[in-house]
Amino acid sequence: MRSFFLRREPIQKRSYETRANILEAARKLTKGKSFDDVSMDSIAKESSVAKGSLFAHFGDKNSLFSYLVAERIQAIVDDWEKESAGVESPQDYLVRQSMKLIRLLSADRTVLQIYLDFSGATSHKTSEQFLAALDALETKLLSFLEDWSKDATEGIRTDLVPADLAAGISAFVTTAAIYRSCSKIGSDSECQTLLARQFQAWLSPGCL
């Protein structure tokens, strides 16, 4: 039994290294390019891995790319952690942070589809790394809303708990990203103005 486990360790290490090489190749090939323009063949060639191994490790193209989308969502969370609202109102700050996610999702339809699929909006797919990034984003949003509700100088509705307020905000952001992606919203400026109106209506005390 002991020799059996000793033989398995190098295989597990190689498997981890192969996955890491595939992801690094995908990052390189998608830098500054649409995900649609990057094929599994090109990733296999760049990573020096057989195409069949890509599917063995990740299942399909969108599952592979979900790792990259998760990294970009986590980067938005990390930026949010580093920034403060400064002189902005809480609502203006929330709109500005939300626009970062909208830009990410609307710039590439494959990214938007992965977000919808892996967040559970259009299917039952699950991805641990993707769910972790979404959880981090939701936690940050909830923390922000809780802090806002404690600030007596900036009014926010109190008839709903922060989790319910966050659900509404997420719905507005997702819809805005979809409309921006298909050009129903023509520009970032127009999108930001619309989002500000929606947040004002949703978050203001006595809005209903």
VOSE-898210 format. One line per 4 residues: number of its first residue (from 1); their letters; for each residue x negated, y, z of N, C-alpha, C. Coordinates in nm, 2 decimals, padded with zeros to 4 digits. Each point is the difference from the previous one (the first is absolute). Layout:
BEGIN
NUM) a) X/Y/Z/X/Y/Z/X/Y/Z  ... $
end
This chain:
BEGIN
1) mrsf) -00.08/-00.12/00.00/00.08/00.12/00.00/-00.09/00.13/00.00  -00.10/-00.01/00.08/-00.09/00.12/00.01/-00.06/00.04/-00.14  -00.05/-00.10/-00.08/-00.06/00.02/-00.13/00.11/00.05/-00.09  00.12/-00.04/00.01/00.11/00.05/-00.08/00.02/00.15/00.01 $
5) flrr) 00.01/00.05/00.12/00.02/00.14/00.03/-00.13/00.08/-00.05  -00.11/-00.06/00.02/-00.12/00.07/-00.05/00.00/00.02/-00.15  00.05/-00.10/-00.07/00.01/00.01/-00.15/00.10/00.11/-00.04  00.10/00.02/00.08/00.11/00.09/-00.04/-00.04/00.15/00.01 $
9) epiq) -00.09/00.03/00.09/-00.03/00.14/00.03/-00.06/00.07/-00.13  -00.09/-00.06/-00.07/-00.05/00.07/-00.12/00.11/00.02/-00.10  00.09/-00.09/-00.02/00.11/00.01/-00.09/00.09/00.12/00.04  00.03/00.02/00.12/00.08/00.11/00.05/-00.07/00.13/-00.03 $
13) krsy) -00.13/00.00/00.03/-00.08/00.12/-00.03/00.00/00.04/-00.14  -00.02/-00.10/-00.09/00.00/00.03/-00.14/00.14/00.05/-00.05  00.11/-00.06/00.06/00.13/00.05/-00.03/00.02/00.14/00.04  -00.05/00.04/00.11/00.01/00.14/00.05/-00.08/00.09/-00.10 $
17) etra) -00.12/-00.04/-00.03/-00.08/00.08/-00.09/00.06/00.01/-00.14  00.06/-00.10/-00.05/00.07/00.00/-00.13/00.11/00.10/00.00  00.09/00.00/00.11/00.11/00.10/00.01/-00.06/00.14/00.01  -00.10/00.02/00.07/-00.06/00.13/00.02/-00.06/00.05/-00.14 $
21) nile) -00.06/-00.09/-00.08/-00.05/00.04/-00.13/00.11/00.03/-00.09  00.11/-00.07/00.00/00.12/00.03/-00.08/00.06/00.13/00.03  00.01/00.03/00.13/00.06/00.13/00.04/-00.09/00.11/-00.04  -00.13/-00.01/00.02/-00.09/00.10/-00.04/00.00/00.03/-00.15 $
25) aark) 00.01/-00.11/-00.08/00.02/00.02/-00.14/00.13/00.07/-00.04  00.10/-00.03/00.07/00.13/00.06/-00.03/00.00/00.15/00.04  -00.07/00.03/00.11/-00.02/00.14/00.04/-00.07/00.08/-00.10  -00.11/-00.06/-00.05/-00.08/00.07/-00.10/00.08/00.02/-00.13 $
29) ltkg) 00.07/-00.10/-00.04/00.07/00.02/-00.13/00.12/00.09/00.00  00.06/00.01/00.12/00.12/00.09/00.01/-00.03/00.14/00.04  -00.13/00.03/00.03/-00.04/00.13/00.04/00.03/00.10/-00.12  00.09/00.09/00.02/00.03/00.10/-00.10/00.08/-00.06/-00.12 $
33) ksfd) 00.05/-00.12/00.02/00.08/-00.06/-00.11/00.13/-00.05/00.05  00.10/-00.01/-00.09/00.13/-00.06/00.04/-00.02/-00.15/00.03  00.07/-00.05/00.10/-00.01/-00.15/00.02/00.05/-00.08/-00.12  00.09/00.06/-00.07/00.05/-00.07/-00.12/-00.11/-00.03/-00.11 $
37) dvsm) -00.10/00.09/00.01/-00.11/-00.01/-00.10/-00.11/-00.10/00.04  00.02/-00.06/00.11/-00.10/-00.10/00.05/00.06/-00.14/00.00  -00.06/-00.09/-00.07/00.05/-00.14/-00.01/-00.08/-00.09/00.09  00.06/-00.11/00.02/-00.06/-00.11/00.08/-00.13/-00.05/-00.07 $
41) dsia) 00.01/00.00/-00.13/-00.12/-00.04/-00.08/-00.12/00.09/00.03  00.03/00.13/00.01/-00.11/00.10/00.02/-00.05/-00.01/00.14  00.09/-00.03/00.10/-00.05/-00.02/00.14/-00.08/-00.12/00.01  00.04/-00.11/-00.07/-00.08/-00.12/00.01/-00.14/00.02/-00.06 $
45) kess) 00.00/00.07/-00.11/-00.13/00.03/-00.06/-00.09/00.08/00.09  00.06/00.11/00.05/-00.08/00.09/00.09/-00.05/-00.07/00.12  00.08/-00.09/00.06/-00.04/-00.06/00.12/-00.07/-00.14/-00.02  -00.02/-00.04/-00.13/-00.07/-00.12/-00.03/00.07/-00.12/00.07 $
49) vakg) 00.13/00.00/00.00/00.09/-00.10/00.06/00.09/-00.05/-00.11  00.02/-00.13/00.00/00.10/-00.06/-00.10/00.14/00.06/00.02  00.07/00.02/-00.10/00.13/00.06/00.01/00.09/-00.08/00.09  -00.01/-00.14/-00.01/00.08/-00.08/00.08/-00.02/00.02/00.15 $
53) slfa) -00.12/00.04/00.04/-00.04/00.03/00.14/00.08/00.12/00.05  00.02/00.10/-00.09/00.07/00.12/00.04/00.14/-00.04/00.04  00.06/-00.08/-00.08/00.14/-00.04/00.04/00.00/-00.09/00.12  -00.10/-00.08/00.02/-00.01/-00.09/00.11/-00.01/00.08/00.13 $
57) hfgd) -00.07/00.11/-00.01/-00.03/00.08/00.12/00.12/00.10/00.03  00.06/00.05/-00.11/00.10/00.11/00.02/00.14/-00.03/-00.05  00.01/-00.10/-00.08/00.14/-00.04/-00.04/00.03/00.07/-00.13  00.00/00.13/-00.01/00.03/00.07/-00.12/-00.06/00.14/00.00 $
61) knsl) 00.01/00.07/-00.11/-00.07/00.13/-00.01/00.05/00.10/00.10  00.13/00.01/00.02/00.05/00.10/00.10/-00.04/-00.03/00.14  -00.01/-00.13/00.03/-00.05/-00.04/00.13/-00.14/00.04/00.03  -00.08/-00.01/-00.11/-00.14/00.04/00.01/00.00/00.15/00.02 $
65) fsyl) 00.07/00.07/-00.09/00.00/00.15/00.01/00.06/00.05/00.13  00.09/-00.08/00.07/00.06/00.05/00.12/-00.11/00.03/00.11  -00.11/-00.07/-00.01/-00.11/00.03/00.09/-00.05/00.14/-00.02  -00.02/00.04/-00.13/-00.05/00.13/-00.03/00.11/00.11/00.03 $
69) vaer) 00.12/-00.03/-00.02/00.11/00.10/00.04/00.00/00.02/00.15  -00.02/-00.11/00.07/00.00/00.00/00.15/-00.11/00.09/00.04  -00.12/-00.01/-00.06/-00.11/00.08/00.04/00.02/00.15/-00.02  00.07/00.03/-00.11/00.03/00.14/-00.03/00.11/00.06/00.09 $
73) iqai) 00.09/-00.09/00.04/00.10/00.05/00.10/-00.07/00.02/00.14  -00.09/-00.09/00.03/-00.07/00.01/00.13/-00.09/00.13/00.00  -00.05/00.04/-00.12/-00.08/00.12/-00.01/00.09/00.12/00.03  00.13/00.00/-00.04/00.09/00.11/00.03/00.02/00.01/00.15 $
77) vddw) 00.02/-00.12/00.06/00.02/00.00/00.15/-00.13/00.06/00.07  -00.12/-00.05/-00.05/-00.12/00.05/00.06/-00.02/00.15/-00.01  00.04/00.06/-00.12/00.00/00.14/-00.02/00.09/00.07/00.09  00.12/-00.06/00.02/00.10/00.06/00.09/-00.06/00.01/00.14 $
81) ekes) -00.07/-00.11/00.04/-00.06/00.00/00.13/-00.10/00.11/00.02  -00.07/00.04/-00.10/-00.10/00.10/00.01/00.05/00.14/-00.01  00.11/00.02/-00.06/00.05/00.13/-00.02/00.10/00.04/00.11  00.01/00.13/00.02/00.10/00.06/00.10/00.09/00.09/-00.08 $
85) agve) 00.11/00.03/00.06/00.10/00.08/-00.07/-00.05/00.15/-00.01  -00.08/00.04/00.09/-00.05/00.14/-00.01/00.11/00.10/00.02  00.01/00.09/-00.09/00.10/00.11/00.01/00.13/-00.04/-00.07  00.00/-00.12/-00.06/00.13/-00.05/-00.07/00.10/-00.03/00.10 $
89) spqd) 00.13/00.01/-00.05/00.11/-00.06/00.08/-00.01/-00.15/-00.01  00.06/-00.07/00.10/00.00/-00.15/-00.01/00.06/-00.05/-00.13  00.11/00.07/-00.05/00.06/-00.05/-00.12/-00.09/00.02/-00.12  -00.07/00.12/-00.01/-00.09/00.02/-00.11/-00.11/-00.10/00.00 $
93) ylvr) -00.05/-00.03/00.12/-00.11/-00.09/00.01/00.04/-00.14/-00.04  00.12/-00.04/00.04/00.06/-00.13/-00.04/00.02/-00.01/-00.15  00.04/00.10/-00.06/00.02/00.01/-00.15/-00.14/-00.02/-00.07  -00.10/00.07/00.05/-00.13/-00.01/-00.06/-00.06/-00.14/00.01 $
97) qsmk) 00.02/-00.06/00.12/-00.05/-00.14/00.02/00.08/-00.10/-00.09  00.13/00.02/-00.01/00.08/-00.09/-00.08/-00.03/00.01/-00.15  -00.04/00.12/-00.04/-00.04/00.02/-00.14/-00.12/-00.08/-00.04  -00.09/-00.03/00.09/-00.11/-00.09/-00.03/00.04/-00.14/-00.04 $
101) lirl) 00.10/-00.05/00.07/00.05/-00.13/-00.03/00.08/00.00/-00.13  00.07/00.11/-00.03/00.08/00.01/-00.12/-00.10/00.01/-00.12  -00.10/00.07/00.01/-00.10/00.01/-00.11/-00.06/-00.14/-00.03  -00.04/-00.07/00.11/-00.05/-00.13/-00.02/00.09/-00.09/-00.07 $
105) lsad) 00.13/-00.01/00.04/00.10/-00.09/-00.06/00.04/00.04/-00.14  00.01/00.13/-00.02/00.06/00.04/-00.13/-00.10/00.01/-00.11  -00.13/00.00/00.03/-00.11/00.01/-00.10/-00.01/-00.12/-00.09  00.04/-00.12/00.06/-00.02/-00.12/-00.07/00.12/-00.09/00.03 $
109) rtvl) 00.07/-00.04/-00.11/00.12/-00.08/00.02/-00.03/-00.13/00.06  -00.11/-00.06/-00.02/-00.04/-00.13/00.06/-00.01/00.02/00.15  -00.06/00.11/00.04/-00.01/00.03/00.15/00.13/00.01/00.06  00.09/00.07/-00.07/00.14/00.02/00.05/00.07/-00.13/00.01 $
113) qiyl) -00.01/-00.09/-00.10/00.06/-00.13/00.00/-00.05/-00.09/00.12  -00.13/00.01/00.02/-00.06/-00.08/00.11/00.05/00.05/00.13  00.01/00.13/00.02/00.06/00.06/00.12/00.14/-00.05/00.02  00.08/00.01/-00.10/00.14/-00.04/00.01/00.01/-00.15/00.04 $
117) dfsg) -00.08/-00.08/-00.07/00.01/-00.15/00.02/-00.05/-00.04/00.13  -00.12/00.05/00.04/-00.06/-00.05/00.12/00.05/00.07/00.13  00.07/00.11/-00.02/00.06/00.06/00.12/00.14/-00.06/00.02  00.04/-00.09/-00.09/00.13/-00.07/00.02/00.12/00.08/-00.06 $
121) atsh) -00.03/00.11/-00.07/00.11/00.07/-00.06/00.07/-00.07/-00.11  -00.08/-00.08/-00.08/00.06/-00.06/-00.12/-00.02/-00.15/00.00  -00.08/-00.06/00.10/-00.02/-00.14/00.00/-00.04/-00.04/00.14  -00.02/-00.13/00.02/-00.04/-00.06/00.13/-00.15/-00.03/00.01 $
125) ktse) -00.08/00.06/-00.09/-00.14/-00.03/00.00/-00.06/00.06/00.13  -00.10/-00.07/00.05/-00.07/00.05/00.12/-00.15/00.00/-00.02  -00.07/00.09/00.06/-00.14/00.01/-00.01/-00.05/00.06/00.13  -00.09/-00.08/00.07/-00.04/00.04/00.13/-00.07/00.14/00.00 $
129) qfla) -00.09/00.01/-00.09/-00.08/00.13/00.00/00.09/00.12/-00.05  00.10/-00.03/-00.08/00.09/00.11/-00.04/00.09/00.03/00.11  00.05/-00.09/00.07/00.09/00.02/00.11/-00.07/00.08/00.11  -00.13/-00.03/00.02/-00.08/00.06/00.10/-00.01/00.15/-00.03 $
133) alda) -00.02/00.03/-00.13/-00.02/00.14/-00.04/00.14/00.08/00.02  00.11/-00.07/-00.04/00.13/00.06/00.02/00.03/00.02/00.15  -00.04/-00.10/00.08/00.03/00.02/00.14/-00.08/00.12/00.06  -00.12/00.01/-00.05/-00.09/00.12/00.05/00.07/00.13/-00.04 $
137) letk) 00.05/00.00/-00.13/00.07/00.13/-00.04/00.12/00.02/00.08  00.08/-00.10/00.02/00.12/00.02/00.08/-00.03/00.04/00.14  -00.10/-00.06/00.06/-00.04/00.04/00.14/-00.04/00.14/00.01  -00.07/00.05/-00.10/-00.05/00.14/-00.01/00.12/00.09/-00.01 $
141) llsf) 00.10/-00.03/-00.09/00.12/00.08/-00.02/00.08/00.00/00.13  00.02/-00.11/00.07/00.08/00.00/00.12/-00.07/00.08/00.11  -00.13/-00.01/00.01/-00.07/00.08/00.10/00.01/00.15/-00.03  00.00/00.03/-00.12/00.01/00.15/-00.04/00.14/00.05/00.04 $
145) ledw) 00.10/-00.08/-00.03/00.14/00.04/00.03/00.03/00.00/00.15  -00.06/-00.09/00.07/00.01/00.00/00.15/-00.06/00.13/00.06  -00.12/00.03/-00.05/-00.07/00.12/00.05/00.08/00.13/-00.04  00.06/00.00/-00.12/00.08/00.11/-00.04/00.12/00.02/00.09 $
149) skda) 00.06/-00.11/00.03/00.13/00.01/00.08/-00.03/00.05/00.14  -00.13/-00.01/00.05/-00.03/00.05/00.13/-00.04/00.15/00.00  -00.01/00.06/-00.12/-00.04/00.14/-00.02/00.13/00.08/00.00  00.02/00.07/00.11/00.12/00.08/00.01/00.01/00.12/-00.10 $
153) tegi) -00.12/00.04/-00.05/00.00/00.12/-00.09/00.04/-00.03/-00.14  00.00/-00.13/-00.04/00.03/-00.04/-00.14/00.11/-00.10/00.01  00.12/00.04/-00.04/00.12/-00.08/00.01/00.00/-00.12/-00.09  00.05/-00.12/00.05/00.02/-00.12/-00.07/00.12/-00.07/00.05 $
157) rtdl) 00.08/-00.06/-00.08/00.12/-00.06/00.05/-00.03/-00.11/00.11  00.09/-00.01/00.09/-00.02/-00.09/00.11/00.11/-00.11/00.01  00.09/00.00/-00.10/00.11/-00.10/00.01/-00.04/-00.13/-00.06  -00.12/00.00/-00.06/-00.06/-00.13/-00.05/-00.14/-00.02/00.06 $
161) vpad) -00.03/-00.12/00.02/-00.14/-00.03/00.06/-00.10/00.01/-00.12  -00.13/00.02/00.04/-00.10/00.02/-00.11/00.00/-00.11/-00.10  00.02/-00.12/00.04/00.00/-00.11/-00.10/00.10/00.02/-00.11  00.12/00.05/00.04/00.11/00.02/-00.10/-00.04/00.12/-00.09 $
165) laag) -00.06/00.10/00.06/-00.04/00.12/-00.08/-00.11/-00.05/-00.10  -00.09/-00.08/00.05/-00.11/-00.05/-00.09/00.06/-00.08/-00.11  00.10/-00.08/00.02/00.06/-00.08/-00.11/00.06/00.09/-00.11  00.06/00.11/00.05/00.05/00.10/-00.10/-00.11/00.06/-00.08 $
169) isaf) -00.10/00.04/00.07/-00.12/00.06/-00.07/-00.06/-00.09/-00.10  -00.02/-00.13/00.04/-00.05/-00.10/-00.10/00.08/-00.01/-00.12  00.14/00.00/00.02/00.09/-00.01/-00.12/-00.02/00.12/-00.09  -00.01/00.12/00.06/-00.02/00.12/-00.09/-00.13/-00.01/-00.07 $
173) vtta) -00.10/-00.04/00.06/-00.13/-00.01/-00.06/-00.01/-00.10/-00.11  00.06/-00.12/00.02/00.01/-00.11/-00.10/00.08/00.05/-00.12  00.11/00.06/00.02/00.08/00.05/-00.11/-00.07/00.11/-00.08  -00.07/00.09/00.07/-00.07/00.10/-00.07/-00.11/-00.06/-00.08 $
177) aiyr) -00.07/-00.10/00.05/-00.11/-00.06/-00.08/00.06/-00.07/-00.12  00.11/-00.06/00.01/00.06/-00.07/-00.12/00.04/00.11/-00.10  00.07/00.11/00.04/00.04/00.10/-00.09/-00.12/00.07/-00.06  -00.11/00.02/00.08/-00.12/00.07/-00.06/-00.07/-00.09/-00.10 $
181) scsk) 00.01/-00.14/00.03/-00.07/-00.09/-00.09/00.07/00.00/-00.14  00.13/00.01/00.00/00.08/00.00/-00.13/00.03/00.14/-00.05  -00.06/00.10/00.06/00.01/00.14/-00.05/00.13/00.06/00.02  00.09/-00.06/00.09/00.12/00.07/00.03/-00.03/00.12/00.09 $
185) igsd) -00.11/00.00/00.07/-00.06/00.11/00.07/-00.12/00.04/-00.08  -00.01/00.12/-00.06/-00.09/00.04/-00.10/-00.14/00.03/00.05  -00.02/00.04/00.13/-00.13/00.05/00.04/-00.01/-00.03/00.15  -00.13/00.01/00.05/-00.02/-00.01/00.14/00.07/00.11/00.08 $
189) secq) -00.01/00.12/-00.06/00.06/00.11/00.07/00.15/-00.01/00.01  00.07/-00.05/-00.10/00.14/-00.03/00.00/00.03/-00.11/00.11  -00.08/-00.10/00.00/00.02/-00.11/00.09/-00.02/00.05/00.15  -00.10/00.08/00.02/-00.02/00.05/00.14/00.12/00.09/00.04 $
193) tlla) 00.05/00.08/-00.09/00.11/00.08/00.04/00.13/-00.08/00.03  00.02/-00.10/-00.08/00.12/-00.09/00.02/-00.02/-00.07/00.14  -00.12/-00.05/00.02/-00.02/-00.08/00.13/00.02/00.09/00.12  -00.05/00.13/-00.01/00.02/00.09/00.11/00.15/00.03/00.03 $
197) rqfq) 00.08/00.01/-00.11/00.14/00.02/00.02/00.06/-00.13/00.07  -00.04/-00.12/-00.05/00.06/-00.12/00.06/-00.04/-00.01/00.15  -00.13/00.02/00.03/-00.04/-00.01/00.13/00.07/00.10/00.09  00.02/00.12/-00.05/00.07/00.11/00.08/00.14/-00.05/00.03 $
201) awls) 00.07/-00.05/-00.10/00.14/-00.05/00.02/00.00/-00.12/00.10  -00.10/-00.09/-00.01/00.00/-00.12/00.08/-00.04/00.02/00.14  -00.10/00.09/00.02/-00.07/00.01/00.13/00.05/00.11/00.09  00.07/00.10/-00.06/00.04/00.12/00.08/00.11/-00.04/00.10 $
205) pgcl) -00.01/00.07/00.12/00.11/-00.03/00.10/00.13/00.04/-00.05  00.11/-00.07/00.02/00.13/00.03/-00.04/00.02/-00.01/-00.15  -00.09/-00.09/-00.07/00.01/-00.01/-00.14/00.13/-00.07/-00.04  00.06/-00.08/00.09/00.12/-00.08/-00.04/00.11/00.05/00.09 $
end
